[in-house]
Amino acid sequence: MSHEKRLEEAHPERVPEPLLTLAKYLERSLDKATSIVMTRHTTSACTVHLGDPSGPLEDLMQIDTITTLFENDILESTSSGANQMHIGGQLYRFVRSFTRVGDAAAVVFSAD
């Protein structure tokens, strides 16, 4: 378990903003029974979508735009493959993977 994850469990009030944001996205994806798909279209912005990453980009529902620095913080707080972590007192299990959506590389967070 990483230091950040241990710190989060010991001090839930200190949950980093990127993890709180990820939790918000995970809740929305669970409500819609779909995946979170994050794509970079510029060097400074990342678009966050809900939907099936195997389909066309235009079929995904855009829910947010974040900076690539914030996206990097989310990626540094999670790992490729299966993840299990407490965020704000809630246990989240998800799989982080990579794919392409149209011409863009994408990071996908799916319920485990």
C-alpha positions in Angstrom: 0.0 0.0 0.0 1.4 3.4 -0.9 2.2 6.1 1.6 -0.5 8.3 0.2 -3.1 5.6 0.6 -2.1 4.8 4.2 -2.1 8.6 5.0 -5.6 8.8 3.5 -6.9 6.0 5.6 -5.3 7.4 8.7 -6.4 10.9 8.1 -9.5 10.9 5.8 -9.9 14.7 6.2 -6.7 15.0 4.2 -7.8 13.2 1.1 -6.1 15.0 -1.9 -8.3 16.9 -4.2 -7.5 14.7 -7.2 -8.8 11.6 -5.3 -11.9 13.5 -4.2 -12.5 14.4 -7.9 -11.9 10.8 -9.0 -14.4 9.6 -6.4 -17.0 12.1 -7.8 -16.4 10.7 -11.3 -16.6 7.1 -10.0 -19.9 7.8 -8.4 -21.3 9.2 -11.6 -20.0 6.2 -13.6 -21.6 3.8 -11.1 -24.9 5.6 -11.4 -24.8 5.2 -15.2 -23.3 1.7 -15.2 -20.5 2.9 -17.5 -16.8 3.8 -17.5 -14.9 7.1 -17.0 -12.9 7.9 -20.1 -10.2 10.6 -19.9 -8.7 11.9 -23.2 -6.1 14.6 -23.9 -6.8 16.7 -26.9 -4.3 19.4 -26.1 -1.1 19.6 -24.0 -2.8 21.5 -21.2 -6.4 20.0 -21.1 -8.0 16.6 -20.5 -11.6 15.9 -21.3 -13.5 13.6 -18.9 -16.3 11.5 -20.4 -18.8 8.8 -19.3 -19.5 5.9 -21.7 -18.2 2.9 -23.5 -14.6 3.6 -24.7 -14.9 1.0 -27.5 -17.4 3.2 -29.3 -16.8 6.5 -31.1 -15.8 9.6 -29.2 -19.0 11.4 -30.1 -21.0 8.7 -28.3 -19.3 9.6 -25.0 -20.9 12.1 -22.7 -18.5 14.9 -21.7 -18.7 15.6 -17.9 -15.7 17.8 -17.2 -12.5 19.3 -18.5 -9.4 19.3 -16.2 -5.8 20.3 -16.6 -3.3 17.7 -17.6 -1.5 18.5 -14.4 -4.6 17.5 -12.4 -5.0 14.4 -14.6 -1.4 13.5 -13.8 -2.2 13.8 -10.1 -5.1 11.4 -10.5 -2.8 8.9 -12.4 -0.1 9.2 -9.8 -2.6 8.4 -7.1 -3.8 5.2 -8.9 -2.2 2.4 -10.7 -2.7 0.5 -13.9 -4.9 -2.5 -13.4 -7.0 -3.2 -10.3 -7.2 -0.6 -7.6 -8.9 -0.6 -4.2 -8.9 2.5 -2.0 -10.9 4.4 0.5 -11.7 7.9 -0.5 -13.7 10.1 1.9 -14.7 7.0 4.0 -16.0 5.1 0.9 -14.4 2.0 -0.5 -13.9 2.2 -4.3 -12.8 -0.8 -6.5 -12.0 0.0 -10.1 -9.7 -1.0 -12.9 -7.5 1.6 -14.7 -6.6 0.8 -18.3 -5.5 2.5 -21.5 -7.0 2.5 -24.9 -7.6 4.7 -28.0 -10.8 6.5 -28.6 -10.8 7.9 -32.2 -7.4 9.5 -32.6 -6.8 10.1 -28.9 -5.1 8.0 -26.3 -7.5 7.5 -23.3 -7.3 6.4 -19.7 -10.3 4.3 -18.7 -11.6 3.8 -15.1 -14.1 0.9 -14.9 -15.9 -0.6 -11.9 -14.3 -3.7 -10.7 
